[in-house]
Amino acid sequence: MLEKFRDRQIAQSIVRKIYEEAREMEELRFMHVCGTHEDTVTRAGIRSLLPENVKIMSGPGCPVCITPVEDIVKMMEIMRQAYEEGEKIIMTTFGDMYRIPTPRGSFADLKSEGYDVRVVYSIYDAYKIAKENPDKLVVHFSPGFETTTAPAAGMLNAIVEEDLENFKIYSVHRLTPPAVEALVKAGTRFHGLIDPGHVSTIIGVRGWAHITEKYGIPQVVAGFEPVDMLLAILMLIRMVKKGEAKILNEYSRVVKWEGNVKAQELIDKFFEVRDAKWRALGVIPKSGLELRKEWRELEIRTYYNPEVPKLPDLEKGCLCGAILRGLALPPQCPHFGKTCTPRHPIGPCMVSYEGTCSIFYKYGALF
């Protein structure tokens, strides 16, 4: 089924149509907010295929990259405090979160100090560890946008049903559409938005509709193959050319208008929306998810909540903030590929596999 979305001749045909439609138009800037979309764009060399007046910018599409420094440091302090109080505790998180740098070190550094920190592929793996270690407290440091929040809510539901008392989370879940809206209000200029397919699988096309209705921005929900991305770009160009502001669904083979209603119900059951900080972007209204009051026993900060100082988000000169806002690309950063590499990252965008800097470095993209 996916072969046609990777077909070279189909892609070349779409590129020709993009050139025809974009001819004599002023500069067009399209933003995506998805690390997987950036991987497709960069791996397939899509930017190099486009006319000079069509630009693709990468927005805040990496949930690990925007996780606040203070939350990472607080989780580290929770581990230390629990150990000091004699608690047998295991912390789990994802592989890219494990290495995210902060002024107080990373979770990898915490493990090197002797604390039990484990990398998992999903919250289900953390749940299995809790089942296998009933005498220990297992805490899952849980980042992610709507795509990751849905399985987290499903897992919490199972934990409640089983009455599994030795499993807690530290929620740093975030919502994607409010971040896009915050960028618009802050003055980031783009002519169209490519919406992430996996987030849209959960929230549906309707989860993005208010951005078009409120701000008149054309949008296309897109899949993850090269032809998907090229089609989304062509669809946006045509809307801009006609002066239309619609939201179209290129990824109709997966995404529905209403999204995954069951997942939405589970998220709403366990989480409530709050204002939340995003690393390098500041506090974004109604963009964070915290456990509801009736489920606070599942949140580790109900039991341990040490004070941590306000810390700088980024090292001096790091352009991760500008990259997350769609204002710069990695080669514009003075550290990129020099003092900042995946082996020795300075900023979070170089660590996560969804980070734009990491993707550019992996594929040797220097344009």
C-alpha positions as CSV (number, residue, x, y, z in Angstrom):
1,M,0.0,0.0,0.0
2,L,2.8,2.4,0.9
3,E,4.7,1.8,-2.4
4,K,2.8,4.6,-4.2
5,F,3.7,7.0,-1.5
6,R,7.4,6.3,-2.0
7,D,7.2,6.2,-5.8
8,R,9.9,8.3,-7.5
9,Q,7.8,9.0,-10.6
10,I,4.8,10.1,-8.6
11,A,7.0,12.3,-6.5
12,Q,8.6,13.9,-9.6
13,S,5.2,14.6,-11.1
14,I,4.1,16.4,-7.9
15,V,7.3,18.4,-7.8
16,R,6.6,19.6,-11.4
17,K,3.1,20.6,-10.3
18,I,4.6,22.5,-7.3
19,Y,6.9,24.5,-9.7
20,E,3.9,25.3,-11.9
21,E,1.7,26.4,-9.1
22,A,4.4,28.4,-7.3
23,R,5.7,30.2,-10.4
24,E,5.6,34.0,-10.0
25,M,4.3,33.7,-6.4
26,E,6.0,35.5,-3.5
27,E,7.9,33.6,-0.9
28,L,5.8,30.9,0.7
29,R,6.7,29.6,4.2
30,F,5.0,26.4,5.4
31,M,5.6,25.0,8.9
32,H,5.2,21.5,10.2
33,V,5.2,20.6,13.9
34,C,6.3,17.0,13.8
35,G,9.7,15.3,14.2
36,T,8.7,12.5,11.9
37,H,7.7,15.0,9.2
38,E,11.1,16.6,9.5
39,D,12.8,13.2,9.2
40,T,10.9,12.6,6.0
41,V,11.6,16.1,4.6
42,T,15.3,15.9,5.4
43,R,15.9,12.2,4.6
44,A,14.2,12.6,1.2
45,G,15.9,15.9,0.4
46,I,12.5,17.5,-0.1
47,R,13.8,21.1,0.5
48,S,16.3,20.7,-2.3
49,L,13.5,19.7,-4.7
50,L,11.3,22.7,-4.1
51,P,11.5,26.1,-5.9
52,E,13.4,28.8,-4.1
53,N,10.3,30.6,-3.1
54,V,8.8,27.7,-1.2
55,K,10.3,27.2,2.3
56,I,9.7,24.4,4.8
57,M,10.2,25.3,8.5
58,S,10.3,23.0,11.4
59,G,8.2,24.0,14.4
60,P,7.9,22.6,18.0
61,G,7.4,19.0,16.9
62,C,9.7,17.3,19.4
63,P,8.1,16.7,22.8
64,V,11.4,15.6,24.4
65,C,13.1,18.8,23.2
66,I,10.5,21.1,24.9
67,T,10.4,19.3,28.2
68,P,11.3,21.9,30.9
69,V,14.7,21.8,32.5
70,E,13.1,22.2,35.9
71,D,11.0,19.0,35.5
72,I,14.0,16.9,34.5
73,V,16.0,18.3,37.5
74,K,13.0,17.8,39.9
75,M,12.7,14.1,38.8
76,M,16.4,13.7,39.6
77,E,15.9,15.3,43.0
78,I,12.9,13.0,43.6
79,M,15.1,10.0,43.0
80,R,17.7,11.3,45.5
81,Q,15.2,12.2,48.1
82,A,13.4,8.8,47.8
83,Y,16.7,7.0,48.2
84,E,17.6,9.0,51.2
85,E,14.3,8.1,52.8
86,G,14.9,4.4,52.2
87,E,12.5,4.1,49.3
88,K,13.3,1.3,46.8
89,I,12.6,3.2,43.6
90,I,13.0,2.6,39.9
91,M,12.7,5.4,37.3
92,T,11.8,4.7,33.7
93,T,11.8,7.0,30.6
94,F,12.4,7.0,26.9
95,G,15.8,6.7,25.3
96,D,16.1,10.2,23.9
97,M,14.8,11.8,27.2
98,Y,17.5,9.8,29.0
99,R,20.3,11.9,27.5
100,I,18.6,15.4,27.4
101,P,21.1,17.9,28.9
102,T,20.4,20.3,31.7
103,P,22.6,22.5,33.8
104,R,22.3,19.8,36.5
105,G,23.1,16.9,34.2
106,S,20.9,14.3,32.6
107,F,19.1,11.1,33.6
108,A,22.1,9.3,32.2
109,D,24.3,11.1,34.7
110,L,21.9,10.1,37.4
111,K,22.2,6.5,36.5
112,S,26.0,6.8,36.5
113,E,25.7,7.9,40.2
114,G,24.1,4.5,41.0
115,Y,20.4,5.2,40.8
116,D,18.1,2.7,39.1
117,V,17.2,4.5,35.9
118,R,15.9,2.4,33.0
119,V,15.1,3.1,29.4
120,V,11.8,1.8,28.1
121,Y,10.1,1.8,24.7
122,S,6.7,2.5,26.1
123,I,4.8,3.1,29.3
124,Y,3.6,-0.5,29.0
125,D,7.3,-1.6,29.6
126,A,7.3,0.5,32.8
127,Y,4.1,-1.1,33.9
128,K,5.6,-4.6,33.4
129,I,8.6,-3.5,35.5
130,A,6.2,-2.5,38.3
131,K,4.4,-5.9,38.1
132,E,7.8,-7.7,38.2
133,N,9.0,-5.6,41.2
134,P,6.1,-5.4,43.7
135,D,8.5,-4.4,46.5
136,K,9.7,-1.3,44.6
137,L,8.1,2.0,43.5
138,V,8.3,2.5,39.8
139,V,8.0,6.0,38.4
140,H,7.6,6.7,34.7
141,F,8.8,10.1,33.6
142,S,6.2,10.6,31.0
143,P,6.7,13.1,28.2
144,G,4.9,13.4,24.9
145,F,2.2,15.1,22.8
146,E,-1.3,13.6,22.2
147,T,0.1,10.5,20.5
148,T,1.9,9.4,23.7
149,T,-0.7,10.8,26.1
150,A,-3.3,8.4,24.7
151,P,-1.4,5.1,25.6
152,A,-0.4,6.7,29.0
153,A,-4.1,7.3,29.8
154,G,-4.9,3.8,28.7
155,M,-2.2,2.4,30.9
156,L,-3.3,4.4,33.9
157,N,-6.8,3.1,33.4
158,A,-5.5,-0.5,33.6
159,I,-3.4,0.4,36.7
160,V,-6.5,1.7,38.4
161,E,-8.5,-1.4,37.5
162,E,-5.8,-3.7,38.8
163,D,-5.2,-1.5,41.9
164,L,-1.4,-1.5,41.2
165,E,-0.1,0.7,44.0
166,N,3.6,0.7,43.2
167,F,3.3,2.6,39.8
168,K,3.4,6.4,39.5
169,I,4.1,8.8,36.7
170,Y,5.6,12.3,36.4
171,S,3.5,13.9,33.7
172,V,5.1,16.3,31.3
173,H,2.6,15.8,28.6
174,R,1.8,18.7,26.2
175,L,-0.8,19.6,23.7
176,T,0.3,20.6,20.1
177,P,-2.4,23.0,18.8
178,P,-1.9,25.5,21.6
179,A,1.8,25.7,20.8
180,V,1.0,26.6,17.2
181,E,-1.5,29.2,18.3
182,A,1.1,30.7,20.6
183,L,3.6,31.0,17.7
184,V,1.0,32.8,15.6
185,K,0.3,35.2,18.5
186,A,4.0,35.8,19.0
187,G,4.4,36.8,15.3
188,T,6.0,33.7,13.7
189,R,4.9,34.1,10.1
190,F,3.9,31.2,7.9
191,H,1.4,30.8,5.1
192,G,0.3,27.3,5.8
193,L,0.6,24.5,8.4
194,I,1.3,20.8,7.8
195,D,-0.4,19.0,10.7
196,P,1.2,15.8,12.2
197,G,-0.6,12.6,11.2
198,H,-0.1,10.7,14.4
199,V,-1.3,13.5,16.7
200,S,-4.2,14.0,14.3
201,T,-5.0,10.3,14.6
202,I,-5.9,11.1,18.2
203,I,-7.4,14.6,18.1
204,G,-8.8,14.3,14.6
205,V,-8.9,16.9,11.9
206,R,-11.4,18.8,14.1
207,G,-8.6,19.3,16.7
208,W,-6.9,21.7,14.3
209,A,-10.0,23.4,12.8
210,H,-10.1,26.4,15.2
211,I,-6.6,27.6,14.0
212,T,-8.0,27.9,10.4
213,E,-11.3,29.4,11.7
214,K,-9.6,31.9,14.0
215,Y,-6.5,32.9,12.1
216,G,-7.3,32.1,8.5
217,I,-4.3,29.7,8.1
218,P,-4.6,26.9,5.5
219,Q,-3.8,23.5,6.9
220,V,-3.2,20.0,5.6
221,V,-3.1,16.9,7.8
222,A,-0.3,14.8,6.2
223,G,1.2,11.3,6.4
224,F,4.8,10.5,6.7
225,E,6.0,9.3,3.3
226,P,7.7,11.6,0.8
227,V,4.7,11.7,-1.5
228,D,2.5,12.6,1.5
229,M,4.7,15.6,2.3
230,L,4.9,16.7,-1.4
231,L,1.1,16.4,-1.7
232,A,0.6,18.5,1.4
233,I,2.9,21.2,0.1
234,L,1.1,21.2,-3.2
235,M,-2.3,21.4,-1.5
236,L,-1.1,24.4,0.6
237,I,0.3,26.2,-2.4
238,R,-3.0,25.8,-4.2
239,M,-5.0,27.1,-1.3
240,V,-2.8,30.1,-0.9
241,K,-2.9,30.8,-4.6
242,K,-6.7,30.8,-4.5
243,G,-6.9,32.8,-1.3
244,E,-8.6,29.9,0.5
245,A,-8.3,29.1,4.2
246,K,-9.4,25.4,4.6
247,I,-8.2,22.4,6.5
248,L,-7.7,19.4,4.3
249,N,-6.9,15.8,5.2
250,E,-4.3,14.3,2.9
251,Y,-3.8,11.4,5.5
252,S,-7.4,10.2,5.1
253,R,-6.3,6.6,5.0
254,V,-5.6,6.9,8.8
255,V,-7.0,10.1,10.2
256,K,-10.7,10.8,10.7
257,W,-12.5,14.1,11.2
258,E,-13.4,13.2,14.8
259,G,-10.2,11.4,15.6
260,N,-10.0,8.5,18.1
261,V,-12.9,9.3,20.4
262,K,-12.1,6.4,22.9
263,A,-8.6,7.8,23.3
264,Q,-9.9,11.3,23.8
265,E,-12.3,10.0,26.5
266,L,-9.5,8.3,28.4
267,I,-7.2,11.4,28.2
268,D,-10.1,13.5,29.5
269,K,-10.8,11.0,32.3
270,F,-7.3,11.2,33.8
271,F,-5.9,14.6,32.7
272,E,-6.9,18.2,32.9
273,V,-5.6,21.1,30.8
274,R,-3.3,23.6,32.5
275,D,-0.9,26.4,31.4
276,A,2.5,24.9,31.0
277,K,6.1,25.8,30.3
278,W,7.8,24.6,27.2
279,R,11.6,24.6,27.1
280,A,12.9,27.6,25.2
281,L,9.4,28.7,24.4
282,G,8.1,29.9,27.8
283,V,4.7,29.3,29.3
284,I,2.0,28.5,26.8
285,P,-1.6,28.8,28.0
286,K,-3.7,25.7,28.2
287,S,-0.9,23.5,26.7
288,G,-0.1,21.1,29.5
289,L,-1.8,18.0,31.0
290,E,-1.8,17.3,34.7
291,L,-3.5,14.4,36.4
292,R,-7.0,15.3,37.7
293,K,-7.4,15.8,41.5
294,E,-9.2,12.4,41.8
295,W,-6.2,10.7,40.3
296,R,-3.4,12.5,42.1
297,E,-2.3,9.4,43.9
298,L,-0.9,8.3,40.5
299,E,1.4,11.3,40.3
300,I,4.8,11.1,42.1
301,R,4.8,14.8,42.9
302,T,1.9,14.1,45.3
303,Y,4.5,12.3,47.5
304,Y,7.8,14.0,46.6
305,N,7.9,17.5,45.4
306,P,11.3,19.1,46.1
307,E,12.1,22.7,45.3
308,V,14.3,23.3,42.3
309,P,15.8,26.7,41.3
310,K,14.9,28.4,38.0
311,L,17.5,27.3,35.5
312,P,18.6,28.5,32.0
313,D,16.8,26.6,29.2
314,L,19.8,26.6,26.8
315,E,23.5,27.0,26.7
316,K,24.8,30.4,25.4
317,G,24.6,30.6,21.6
318,C,22.3,27.6,21.2
319,L,19.6,28.3,18.6
320,C,17.2,25.5,19.7
321,G,14.6,28.1,20.7
322,A,14.6,29.8,17.3
323,I,14.5,26.4,15.6
324,L,11.5,25.3,17.6
325,R,9.8,28.6,16.6
326,G,10.4,28.0,12.9
327,L,12.7,31.0,12.8
328,A,16.0,29.2,12.0
329,L,17.4,25.9,10.7
330,P,20.2,24.0,12.4
331,P,23.1,25.1,10.0
332,Q,22.5,28.7,11.2
333,C,23.5,27.7,14.7
334,P,27.2,28.4,15.4
335,H,27.4,25.2,17.5
336,F,25.8,22.9,15.0
337,G,28.1,20.1,13.9
338,K,31.1,21.7,15.7
339,T,30.8,22.0,19.4
340,C,27.3,20.4,19.3
341,T,27.0,16.8,18.0
342,P,24.9,13.8,19.0
343,R,27.9,12.4,20.9
344,H,28.4,15.7,22.8
345,P,25.0,17.6,22.5
346,I,24.7,21.2,23.8
347,G,21.0,21.6,23.1
348,P,18.0,19.2,23.3
349,C,17.3,19.5,19.6
350,M,20.5,17.5,19.0
351,V,19.6,14.7,21.4
352,S,16.1,13.5,20.5
353,Y,15.6,11.5,17.3
354,E,12.7,13.9,16.7
355,G,14.9,16.9,17.2
356,T,15.6,19.0,14.0
357,C,19.3,19.3,14.7
358,S,19.7,15.6,15.3
359,I,17.9,14.9,12.0
360,F,19.9,17.4,10.0
361,Y,23.1,16.0,11.5
362,K,22.1,12.3,10.7
363,Y,21.4,13.0,7.1
364,G,24.2,15.5,6.5
365,A,21.7,18.4,5.7
366,L,23.7,21.6,5.5
367,F,21.3,23.7,3.4
